[in-house]
């Protein structure tokens, strides 16, 4: 639990530091000097590219926070050596979904046996293994996507988070080449980015608190 919160704070600090740099680079005549005294004057294009890159950093924070939060639940279950019958119903369903891919890939003549093996596994006292499967996490993490994950795991949902919709959209445009970095970065300022990031931090802070409460109160158990 502590490692999850520590990593989250570290990632937040990295983004805050990056935005502080963007605010400096946005100044007229901003330049970078190397150890030999050579100067590079920051162009408008370079400013745009740097600002657009911030959306990738933010999205990375969002997805990593959700995935690490769920992983912290799995780690708790592993540490306590909990079996299928000892965890809450929502987690049992996630466990079954984790096996759906292997079942669908099983030959027709082996499906029944495979399902039966998994069924037998639910009746044993062996430790539950989610095989790194995280339900609901994809390359489109928005506020609604995070709320969906919370519902799947029985975590208290987080309100608001509208700013995440733009982050998801811009990240996808950049990742798939729909728009260039210059195009994405031309319509925002470092100050506007900072304002959006502060709201996203508030949203994610609540998510982290809810995960830690979930673990402290052992909501993952029956």
Buried (B, 14 or more C-beta within 10 A) or exposed (E): BEEBBEBBEEBBEEBEEBBEEBBEBBEEEBEEEEEEEEEEEBEEEBBBBBBBBBBBBBBBBBBBBBBBBBBBBBBBBEEBEBBBEBBBEBBBEBBBBBBEEEEEEBEEEEEEEBBEEBEEBBEEEEBBEBEEBBBBBEEEBBBBBBBBBBEBBBBEBBEEBEBBEBBBBBBBBBEEEEBBBBBBBBEBBBEEBBEBBEBBBEBBBBBBEBBBEBBEEEBBEE
